[in-house]
Amino acid sequence: MTSKIFTNFGFLLAFLFIFQAGYSQKASKIELPSTYDFDYTYKLKMTHKKGDLVLTYFLKKDAQYFGFDTADMTKGSDTKMFMVMDTNLGVTAMFMEMMGKKIVQKTKLKTSDFDDDSDNSNYTFTKIDSKTIMGYECEGFMSENDEHKITFYITDDVPVSFNQVFGANAKQMPKGFNPDWMKKYAENGLMMQMIFVDKKKSKNSMTMDCVGLDKTDFSINASAYGSMMSAFGN
């Protein structure tokens, strides 16, 4: 798999894995800031054979955290949940509203869990034609081997990025990769489209399209949320 700085694909799926897998390492002693503020919402539509899903991320310029709204993933539930991943504190915080109570569940986070240690040497990496997506001029790249073909388009004409959260390091980059491309997107850069093709198992193929990048003044008042035990008096 190519570097996360370009595809954003690896950490998107890893983030979903964390959400679905549950929590095992509690971090109750970690003190969160009083509020988490956000400047932009970044929406990705994931299109898959089994159906579509819109992922809504909340970003802030130069911040080492981002938010994730679980509303589209928890439709039909009476519980409201909003997740913040804070790599500066090394914690993932799930803010929940349930049974009239505001609860936060904190989990230790190891940024090394998101390192891409896979061997990319069997991938070829080429730059392809640019195109405009949602009014943003995007450079195109394609990475391919015998099993997968990944085409993605990135713009640096944006004020926010995931790079401050996850860093911009690349290991074992594929054949044809130019390190100067990474330098260009070191500060700002968002994926606007990604087309993932599994050559051997077509059911795994999928696309991701940015369907929204909008300003927001949304914030989470972390100080208003207590622990599960304190909320229910146990």
C-alpha positions as CSV (number, residue, x, y, z in Angstrom):
1,M,0.0,0.0,0.0
2,T,1.3,3.4,-0.9
3,S,2.0,6.1,1.7
4,K,-0.9,7.4,3.8
5,I,0.1,11.0,3.1
6,F,-1.1,10.5,-0.5
7,T,-4.0,8.0,-0.3
8,N,-5.3,8.7,3.3
9,F,-6.6,5.2,2.7
10,G,-4.7,3.3,5.3
11,F,-5.5,5.5,8.2
12,L,-9.2,5.8,7.2
13,L,-9.6,2.1,7.4
14,A,-7.5,1.9,10.5
15,F,-9.7,4.5,12.1
16,L,-12.8,2.5,11.2
17,F,-11.2,-0.6,12.7
18,I,-10.6,1.2,16.0
19,F,-14.3,2.3,16.0
20,Q,-15.6,-1.2,15.3
21,A,-13.1,-3.2,17.4
22,G,-13.9,-1.6,20.7
23,Y,-11.6,-0.3,23.5
24,S,-9.1,-2.3,25.5
25,Q,-6.6,0.2,27.0
26,K,-8.3,2.8,29.1
27,A,-6.7,6.2,29.6
28,S,-8.8,7.6,32.4
29,K,-5.9,9.5,33.9
30,I,-5.2,11.5,30.8
31,E,-6.5,15.1,31.1
32,L,-8.1,16.4,28.0
33,P,-8.2,20.1,27.0
34,S,-11.3,21.9,28.0
35,T,-12.5,22.1,24.4
36,Y,-11.6,20.8,21.0
37,D,-12.2,23.4,18.2
38,F,-12.5,22.7,14.5
39,D,-12.3,24.9,11.4
40,Y,-13.5,22.6,8.6
41,T,-15.6,19.6,7.9
42,Y,-14.2,17.1,5.3
43,K,-16.7,14.6,3.9
44,L,-15.7,11.4,2.1
45,K,-18.3,9.3,0.3
46,M,-17.2,5.6,0.3
47,T,-18.8,3.7,-2.5
48,H,-18.7,-0.1,-2.2
49,K,-20.5,-3.1,-3.7
50,K,-22.4,-3.5,-0.4
51,G,-23.5,0.2,-0.3
52,D,-22.4,3.8,0.2
53,L,-21.2,5.5,3.4
54,V,-20.4,9.1,4.1
55,L,-17.5,9.7,6.5
56,T,-17.5,13.1,8.1
57,Y,-14.2,14.4,9.6
58,F,-13.6,17.6,11.5
59,L,-10.2,19.3,11.0
60,K,-8.4,22.3,12.5
61,K,-5.4,24.0,10.9
62,D,-2.1,23.0,12.5
63,A,-3.8,20.9,15.2
64,Q,-2.6,17.5,16.2
65,Y,-6.1,16.1,16.5
66,F,-9.1,15.5,14.3
67,G,-12.7,14.6,15.0
68,F,-15.0,12.1,13.5
69,D,-18.8,12.2,13.5
70,T,-20.3,8.7,13.8
71,A,-23.9,9.8,12.9
72,D,-23.9,8.1,9.6
73,M,-22.5,4.9,11.1
74,T,-24.9,4.8,14.1
75,K,-28.2,5.5,12.4
76,G,-31.2,4.2,14.4
77,S,-29.3,4.5,17.7
78,D,-30.4,6.7,20.5
79,T,-26.8,7.4,21.5
80,K,-25.0,10.3,20.0
81,M,-21.2,9.8,19.6
82,F,-18.3,12.0,18.4
83,M,-14.8,10.8,18.4
84,V,-11.6,12.8,18.7
85,M,-8.2,11.4,18.0
86,D,-5.5,13.4,19.7
87,T,-2.0,12.2,18.8
88,N,-0.3,14.9,21.0
89,L,-1.9,13.4,24.1
90,G,-1.8,9.9,22.7
91,V,-5.5,9.3,23.3
92,T,-8.7,8.7,21.4
93,A,-11.7,10.2,23.2
94,M,-15.3,9.1,22.4
95,F,-17.8,11.7,23.5
96,M,-21.3,10.1,24.0
97,E,-24.7,11.4,25.0
98,M,-26.8,8.6,26.3
99,M,-29.8,8.4,28.7
100,G,-29.5,12.1,29.3
101,K,-25.9,11.9,30.4
102,K,-22.7,13.2,28.8
103,I,-19.9,10.6,28.9
104,V,-16.4,10.5,27.6
105,Q,-14.5,7.2,27.2
106,K,-10.7,7.6,26.7
107,T,-8.4,5.1,25.1
108,K,-4.7,5.0,24.8
109,L,-3.4,5.6,21.3
110,K,-0.1,4.5,19.8
111,T,0.7,6.4,16.7
112,S,2.9,3.5,15.7
113,D,-0.2,1.5,15.1
114,F,-0.8,3.7,12.0
115,D,2.7,3.3,10.6
116,D,2.7,1.6,7.2
117,D,5.4,-1.0,7.5
118,S,4.3,-3.0,4.5
119,D,6.7,-3.7,1.7
120,N,5.8,-1.4,-1.2
121,S,8.7,-2.5,-3.4
122,N,6.5,-4.5,-5.7
123,Y,4.3,-1.4,-6.5
124,T,5.0,0.9,-9.4
125,F,4.2,4.5,-8.7
126,T,3.5,7.0,-11.5
127,K,2.1,10.5,-11.8
128,I,-0.9,10.8,-14.1
129,D,-2.9,13.7,-15.5
130,S,-4.3,16.3,-13.1
131,K,-8.0,17.1,-12.9
132,T,-10.3,19.5,-11.1
133,I,-12.5,18.1,-8.4
134,M,-15.1,20.3,-6.5
135,G,-13.2,23.4,-7.8
136,Y,-9.8,22.2,-6.5
137,E,-7.0,21.5,-8.9
138,C,-5.7,18.1,-8.1
139,E,-2.6,16.1,-9.1
140,G,-3.2,12.5,-10.0
141,F,-1.1,9.5,-9.0
142,M,-1.4,5.8,-9.6
143,S,0.1,2.9,-7.7
144,E,-0.1,-0.6,-9.0
145,N,1.1,-4.2,-8.5
146,D,-0.3,-7.6,-9.5
147,E,-3.0,-7.5,-7.0
148,H,-4.1,-3.9,-6.6
149,K,-4.5,-0.7,-8.6
150,I,-4.9,2.6,-6.7
151,T,-5.6,5.8,-8.4
152,F,-5.9,9.0,-6.3
153,Y,-6.1,12.7,-6.7
154,I,-4.7,15.2,-4.1
155,T,-4.8,19.0,-3.7
156,D,-2.7,21.3,-1.7
157,D,-5.0,24.2,-2.2
158,V,-6.5,23.7,1.2
159,P,-5.8,25.1,4.6
160,V,-6.1,21.9,6.5
161,S,-4.6,18.4,6.4
162,F,-4.2,15.1,8.3
163,N,-0.5,15.4,8.1
164,Q,-0.2,17.3,11.4
165,V,-1.9,14.4,13.1
166,F,-0.1,11.5,11.5
167,G,3.1,13.0,10.2
168,A,4.4,12.8,6.6
169,N,6.9,10.0,6.9
170,A,7.2,7.3,4.2
171,K,9.0,4.0,4.4
172,Q,9.8,1.6,1.6
173,M,8.3,3.7,-1.1
174,P,7.4,2.1,-4.4
175,K,9.3,2.1,-7.6
176,G,9.0,5.5,-9.4
177,F,8.1,7.5,-6.3
178,N,9.6,11.0,-6.2
179,P,10.4,12.3,-2.7
180,D,9.7,15.8,-3.9
181,W,6.0,14.9,-4.1
182,M,5.9,14.3,-0.4
183,K,7.6,17.6,0.3
184,K,4.9,19.4,-1.6
185,Y,2.2,18.0,0.5
186,A,4.0,18.0,3.8
187,E,2.0,20.9,5.2
188,N,-1.3,20.9,3.3
189,G,-2.9,18.2,1.3
190,L,-6.1,16.3,1.1
191,M,-7.2,13.4,-1.0
192,M,-10.2,14.4,-3.2
193,Q,-10.7,11.1,-4.9
194,M,-9.4,7.5,-4.5
195,I,-10.3,4.5,-6.7
196,F,-9.2,1.2,-5.2
197,V,-9.3,-1.8,-7.5
198,D,-8.7,-5.3,-6.2
199,K,-7.7,-7.3,-9.3
200,K,-8.3,-10.7,-7.7
201,K,-11.3,-10.0,-5.6
202,S,-13.5,-7.4,-7.3
203,K,-15.9,-7.4,-4.3
204,N,-13.2,-5.5,-2.3
205,S,-12.9,-2.7,-4.9
206,M,-14.2,0.7,-3.8
207,T,-14.0,4.4,-4.4
208,M,-13.7,7.4,-2.1
209,D,-14.9,10.9,-3.2
210,C,-14.7,14.1,-1.3
211,V,-18.2,15.5,-1.3
212,G,-17.7,18.4,1.0
213,L,-15.0,20.6,2.4
214,D,-16.7,23.4,4.4
215,K,-15.8,25.9,7.1
216,T,-17.3,25.3,10.5
217,D,-17.0,26.7,14.0
218,F,-17.9,23.4,15.7
219,S,-16.4,22.6,19.0
220,I,-16.6,19.9,21.7
221,N,-16.8,21.1,25.3
222,A,-14.8,18.2,26.8
223,S,-15.1,19.5,30.3
224,A,-18.9,18.9,30.2
225,Y,-18.3,15.1,29.8
226,G,-17.7,12.8,32.7
227,S,-16.7,9.2,33.0
228,M,-19.2,6.3,32.8
229,M,-18.8,5.6,36.5
230,S,-19.4,9.2,37.6
231,A,-22.3,9.7,35.2
232,F,-24.3,6.7,36.5
233,G,-23.1,7.0,40.1
234,N,-21.3,3.6,40.3
